[in-house]
Amino acid sequence: MFKFTGKVLSLSAATLMVSSVLSSAASLDDLVKAAKAEGELTVIALPHDWCGYGAVIDGFKAKYPELKINELNPDAGSGDEIEAIKANKDNKGPQAPDVIDVGLSFGPSAKADGLIQPYKVSTWDSIPDSAKDADGFWTGDYYGVLSFLVNKDLVKEAPADWADLLKADYANTVALAGDPRASNQAIQAVYAAGLSGGAAAGEAAGTAGLDFFKKLNAAGNFVPVIGKPATLAQGQTPILVTWDYNALAGRDTLKGNPPVDVVVPKTGVVAGVYVQAISAYAPHPNAAKLWLEYLYSDEGQIGWLKGYCHPIRFNDLAKNGKLPADVMAKLPPAEAYASAVFPTLDEQGKAKEAITKNWDAVVGANVK
């Protein structure tokens, strides 16, 4: 299922030393006690309607009611999360994030900058090697593909592909779900548009994506607003480019008012993997580890699936007959994902640099 290949380092003695894989129920009990002694966990950038996080957080609270959960800036982007770690290196209070959930390309850069610490969850072996750092500094958690969420009251014919967005029919309608200078979701949307136009993976697709959005902006079709289901319903952003799981959750939230389409484009189907990591300066490191243990447990993984995300342990859960049929029935058909591509770390990194550094100069739209 995973087509990205980023380089995976071999395990070494040093790796084994930093490995924290739980090997028994007793060690989990010890972790629970240590986490309860800390008493708190601070998360960041976890909107409750993103990937089922509201229910996931509630599930963790129900399991460990002794832990107070501090939720920082739910609408932050991946870049904002990294900046929050940097800004709170010496802060031991609730404004310092213990854990982050960021786009794949932010994991290696955060590791290189010494901003995160290693930890391997007890289900480590069931996570694909290509979706985790060999030393345990970051671990893939879930993935989805870029899609179009369309207000059917205002858009009579939904776009079928990226090129369609340039049509005059879509004047003042198209928005991103984040700022492409900081949000992984928005960066990947720009990248997907570039791939759709035939550009090679990596920097070329990032540059081509910028050119596409320059045309979209010049045509008057691009709305420089961070779109959400609410802005879509209000008519401010009738077409929203967003992860499929966010689009499907938005569909449920809107309950037919207005009616919406969720479209996986025909080309430029980019799958994005997000990753979990613990801040190197986490005030509550044991609570952070316990949070990761919950997220990578069967319960946590199925919680994300209920939020329309494909959890990173999807293949393992499927092999063991643990995927709920009623949940699977609510997801788009498998053929919509047949042409999905998983950019490598190198491709993502080069595209991200091109997009974040050149958005202002090329597109010139201040998304906020």
Buried (B, 14 or more C-beta within 10 A) or exposed (E): EBEBEBEEEEEEEEBEEBBBBBEEEEEBEEBBEBBBEBEBBBBBBBBBBBBBBBBBBEBBBEBBEEBBBBBBBBBBBBBBBBEBBEEBEEEEEBBBBBBBBBBBBBBBBBBEEEBBBBBBBBBBEBBBEBBBBBBBBBBBBBBBBBBBBBBBEBBEEBBEBBBBBBEEEBEBBBBBBBBBBBBBBBBBBBBBBBBBBEBEBBBBBBBBBBBBBBBBBEBEBBBBBBBBBEBBBEEBBBBBBBBBBBBBBBBEBBEEEBEBBBBBBBBBBBBBBBBBBBBBBBBBBBBBBBBBBBBBBBEBBBBBBBBBBBBBBBBBBEEEEEBEEEBEEEBBEEEBBEEBBBBBBBBBBBBBBBBBEBBEEBBEBEBE
